[in-house]
């Protein structure tokens, strides 16, 4: 029996053993992949448990995510820790407990994810089901496989959600994704609503963000070797930095971009690249000694407190100096990468690979 067949068999057994009187809560850090995966799990638990709610630990501010929730009618509510007593069991999809302090307060009966595995044992209930596969580009692809194994045909809203989850986490297969993601995407394409998918995909920016695009253009600095840096200064949401960094990836000849902003006295730097250099390692090299930094080959993120910047130096100047002077550390010098969210990836969205 293949590893995938064993997982399917274990999932069937887990699903069959569900208590019909139990109330479940599916927790997520809401991005398209997590939202879609949660809806898919809720569908597979239908008529198997007494109740199943989807709860998000984060505020949703990205326009495309808001459009996804609205058009696909996703019932994701904000998580309140005091509500924990209302549920008998908890599930976690597209994340792992150590990805957020909010997740670490609970024990789980199911965890399904595609990010690098962490120590799950302290957070699992007896007989919990776990499927953490790093070789897949999106958790939505894993959930699609389980729908197929259970012979559950997704309706247009669920299929569209899963399709969009795969699209965002793989960057439409430009950033990541393999054969299993492609097969899931092709299967879902037969069931999705293409009109809804287009409406969600085109909801990229808020009108209130447009002045910040102007600020990014005015502050753009050439960093050499095909790279550039833009500073936004004070912002109200980190999603804005992600959207502007993603926008710059469409500029011909730009190999990498770093965009910074300041939120709650924390400097956030979002990196995007075309794959010609390891952006995650570059982010680590620039800021590992002042905060958390890391990412994937094509995308990265760093966060550090404003207090780490020497007196008399502006945050934008400090970031630019680091980008121009820092060298990559050898892998032997690096500690295990910290887990920081990569929104838009997954959302932010991701969780560092």
N, C-alpha and C positions, 0 to 999 in steps of 0.2 A: 504494500500500500504506500502510495506517495505521501509526502509530507502534507500536501494540500488535501488529499483525501482523508488523512487522519484528522486534520483540523475540521473538515466538514462533518465527519462522523462525530467528533467531540461536540461540535456546536449543535448538531441535531439532538444529541443526548442531553446537553444543557437545556435546550429549549423544551424538550419533552418533560424535563423534571421541574419546570417552573410551577410555582404554587399559584393556583388560580385566584386565591384570596389575597395575594401579595400586592403591595403598591410599590412601583419602581420609579426611580428618578434617574434620567439620563443627563449627566453633567457634561458640558462642553465649554471650551473657549471659542466663542462663536466666530467662525469664518466659513466660507462656502463649503469646504470639505467637511468640517465638523457638523454644520447644520444639516447637510444632506445625509451624512452617516447616521445622525441621531434620528432623523425621520425614517430612514430605512430600518433601523433597529426597532423603532416604535411599531412600524408596520409588521415586522416579523414576530413581535410580542403580542400583537392583537389577538384577542380571544384566548390568550394564554395566561394573562394576569388580570387582576381586578382593575388596575389603573397604571398608566405610564405617562409621566410628564417629562418634558425637555426643559432643562434649566441651563442658563448661560451665566458664567461668572464675570463676564465683561459687558461693557456698554457697546452697542453696535452703532457706529457712526459713519462707516464707509458707505457711500451712496449705492454701490452695487450690492452690498450685503443687505442694506435696508430694502432695496428693490426686490432682492431674492426673497426675503421674508414676507414682503407684502404680496408680490405676485404669486408666489407658490404657497401662500397661506401656512407658513411654518409657525407652529405654536410654541415659540421659544420665549420663556419668561426669565426675568432676572433672578438669580439664585440668592436666597437669604438664608444664612446658616441656621437661624432659629427655626426654619421649616424642616430641618433634618428629621425631627421626631415624627413627621407626617408620613415618612416612607419606611418601608421594610428593607429595601435593597437599593443599591446604587450601581449604575453602569457608567463607564467612561469611554468615549470614542474620540479618536484623532488627538489624543493626549495621553499622558501618563501622570500618576500622582505627583511626582517631583517637579512637574512642569509649572506648578503654581501652589503657593501655600494654601489656597482655598481647596485644592484637591486633596491635600495631605491630611485633612481633618477627618477623612472618611475611609471606610473599607468598601471594597467593590466586589460585586458578584460577576462582573464582566468588564474586561478591558480589551479594546480593539484599536490598534494604532499602526502607523507605518514609519514612525520616527525611531532613532536608535534606542535600543532597550535599556532601561534603567532597572534598579532593584525594585521589583514589584511585590516581593514576598510580604513585607510588613503591611501592605495595604489590601491584601486579598482575603476574602471570606473563604471558608472551607468550600470545596467543590466549585470554585470560581472558574470561569472560562476566560482564557487569555489567548490572543492572537496578535503578536507584534511582529510585523514583517517589514524589514527595511528595504527589501528589493522591489517594493511596489511604490509607485509615485504618489498614490492618494489612498486614503482610507475608504473613500467612496468606491474604489475599485474592489476592495476586499468585501465591502457590503454587497456590491453587485454580485459577486461570486456566490455569496450565501443566498441571495434571492434566487439565483439560478438553480442552486443545489436544492432549494426547497420548492422549486417550480412555482414561485410566486411572481406573477407578472406585474411589474410596477405600473401604476397609473401615470398619466401624462405629467402631473405635478411632481411626483417622486422621481420619475425618470429624468425630468428636466433638472431637478435639484442635484441628482447624482452626476449627471453629465457636466453640469457647471462646476461641481466640486472637483471632478477630475481635470477639467479644463484649467481651473485656477491653480491647483497645486502642481500641475505639470507644466504650466505656462504654455498650454496647447501643444505639449510634447516638445517644446523647444528647450525647457529647463531640465526636465526629468521625465520619467515614465518609461515603461518597457512594454513587452508583448502583452502581459496580463492587463495593463491599463488600456492598451489599444483595443483588446478584445472586449473589455467591459464597455468602453466608449462606443464601439461599433454596435454592440447589442442594445445599449440604451438609446442610441440614435433612432432606432425603429419605434420607440415608445414615447419619446420626448416631444414637447410642444416647441417647435422652432421659433414661433412668433414670440412666445414668452422668453425664450433664451436670448433672442436679439434685444428685447426690451431691457432685460437685466444687464446684458453685456454693455449696452450703451449708457447705462447709468453710472458713469465713472466719477463724475466730479459734481461738487456742490457749487452753486453760483457764488457763495460767500468765499470760496477758495480762490477765485480768479485773481484777486490782488496778490496772493502769495506766489502764484505763477509768475506774475510780473516781477516780484521781488527776487525770485530765483533766477530769472533771466538777467536781471541787472547785476546780481552778485556773482554770476558764473565766472569761474577762474579756470584757466587751462593749467592742468597739472603735468602735462607732458605725457608721452607714451600713450596717447589716445585717451587720457583720463581727464576728468573735470570735477570741480567742486562748487556747490551752491549752498548758501546759507539763508535760512528763513528767520533766524532769531526767535522771538517768542511766538509760540503757537498754542492752540487750544486742543489739538488732537494729534497723536502720532500718525494717524491714518493719512493726514495731509502730506507728511514727508514721504510716506510710501508711494502715494499716488504720483507725486512729482518725480520721484526717482524712477518709477516705472515709465513715466512719460519720456524721460530722457533716454531710455533704452531704445526708443524709436528713431533717435537721431543718427543719421548715417555717419560712420567714421568714429563714433564715440565708443571706445572699448569698455570704459567703466565710468561710473558716476557715483559721487558721494554727496548726500544732501543732509544737512544738519538743521536741528531746531531745538528750542529749549522749552521743556514742559515741566512745571512744578519743580524748578531748580535742578532739573536733570537735563544734561545734553544728550540728545539722541542723534545718532548718525546712521543713516540707512544707505547701504551699498547695493549697487546693481552692476552686473558685468555681462560680457558676451561669451564668457567661458575661456577666453584666451589666457586669463590668469585666475588663480584660486582666490576669489573675493573673500571667502570666509577666513582664510589664513591672513589675507591682507588686513582685514578688520581687526583680527587678533593682534597682529604685529603693531598696529597703530595705537591701540588703546587697552591692551591687556593689563597694563600696570596701573591704570587709573579707574577701571570699572570692569564691566562684563563685555565681552566681544567674541564674535565667532560667526558661523554661518555655513552656507553651502558653497559650491564652487562658483555659482552664478549670482549669489545674493548673500548679504551679510548685514550685521547690525551691531552697533556698540552703544552702550549707555554708561554714563559716568556723572557724578555730581558736579555742579558748577564749582564747588569748593576745591576740586582737584586742579583747577586752572590757576597758575601763578598770578599773584596780584599785579595789576597793571596791564594784563594781556586780555584782549577781548576773546570770547568763546570762538568766534569764527576764525580769528587769527590763530588760536591754539590748535584748532582742528586742521587748518591748512598746513601749519608747520609739521604736524604729525604725518599728514598724508604725503608730504614732500620728502621727509627725512627718514621715516621708519623703514627698517628692513625686516623681511620675513624671518621668523624664528624657525630653527630646525624642528622637526616633529618630536625629536628626543627632548627638546627643551620645553615643550608645551605640556601643561597639565591637561587632564581631561576637560574638554570644552564645556563651559557653563551652559546651562539651558536657559536661553532667552528667546522670547517670541519673535517670529519672523512674519509679521502680518503681510498679507497679500500673497503670502505663500500659501502665509497661511498663513493672510494677515499673519495677517498675519500672521498672513497670516505668519509658521512654524516655530518654535522648538528647534533647537540647533542640531544640525547633523554634524 
